[in-house]
Amino acid sequence: MLPNTGKLAGCTLFITGASRGIGKAIALKAAKDGANIVIAAKTAEPHPTLPGTIYTAAEEIEAAGGKALPCIVNVREEQQIINAVEKAVKTFGGIDILVNNASAISLTGTLETATKKVNLMMDVNVRGTYLTSKACLPHLRKSKNPHILNLSPPMNLNPMWFKNHCAYTISKYGMSMCVLGMAEEFRGEVAVNALWPKTAIHTAAMDMLGGAGIEKQCRKTDILADAAYCILTKPKTFTGNFVIDEVLLREEGVKDFDVYAIAPGHSLMPDFFLDVEIDTTAMKQKRHGAAQEEKKLSGSQQEGADGAKVQTESAAAKPSGPVAETFRVIQGAMTEEYVRNTQGVFQFELSGDGGGTWYIDLKTKGGSAGFGKPPVAADVVMSMSSADFVKMFTGKLKPTLAFMSGKLTIKGNMALAIKLEKMLSQLSSKL
């Protein structure tokens, strides 16, 4: 953990979305120095499923040693931003730091993203960041060491980060473009930087996206709080940077990263927008696995004009290939309880050996699984390689990780996709 230095004592931080999660963690870290925190968030009444309000956050900040000003702010409403900024200046005499943390997410494809979701992400992520920065900048320019920090990623133009959730990517990159533009526009006056986690961070949003057990692959919000503290205590000449939390903290001398893990020693899920380096051992294992699958499948191959079709049908008929074997086990493990609890039909478009169209029907009485299109229209269509499919169903590849790393494309009902992941964790012992 990065120790506090007291450098933020008396500083005023305006933090959007500070009632919970990453925003609150950054607020609590600064509060230990005796900073003033403006909690600019919209949760005034307790949420039915999410913890914390601006008032409970204020209590925690004051208990940690800071001063808190809770303000009801929906960053979609410009007047609410302006009112909160004026109240902050009146209460604390100015604003030294702005943290644009408020964010909206929908990991859906272009055809599956409702217009209201597109508007929400653009309004909160891009427009909200821009307007909050605009409202705070006149006051930031009067500070001795002013900073704007956006919780947004480095702009990685690999199409993989666009294809599964184009609207979300555009909105997060919009926040990053604010960093690019404003860092240059206010160079020498206000530092403007971006911060992004190297691995997934455990928040309420991650629980909703990843389902039960996802927290073991995540780090605590503390790592981002420490990295933010490090950035915000640097001179204003440190500007225009796209900082990755772990990279910065290593440079600052932090060696023990287990303290940030929810489950120390457990493998961590890389976050969006960061390409993962593949080590040679993993590549060798992958090649070996592919060769083994090829051998298993070769016995069921038949020659013919439409060889591929014959091969996949024969794999479905004779459970010799790994994909067919997986579906045979899934069919055998079907229960009325799975069907009752899931109520979804899943279609799999698999490429590679044993590929083709496969399905799992957990909606029709009794349920079924096998080769070909499902008996009724699919609620979710998943596309991936047959090798990754087998890994996913044997517990060697988490569906969330497959999705986030671009190995899995999901179209349709995301909530049902998460239900399937829960079923997988129960099935994996039998596969």
Helices and strands as residue ranges (DSSP letters): E 12-16, H 21-31, E 36-41, H 54-63, E 67-72, H 78-92, E 97-100, H 115-121, I 122-127, H 128-140, E 147-150, H 160-163, H 166-185, E 191-196, H 204-210, G 214-217, H 222-232, E 242-244, H 245-251, G 258-260, H 280-298, H 307-317, H 322-333, H 336-342, E 344-351, E 356-362, E 368-371, E 380-385, H 386-393, H 399-404, E 409-412, H 414-427
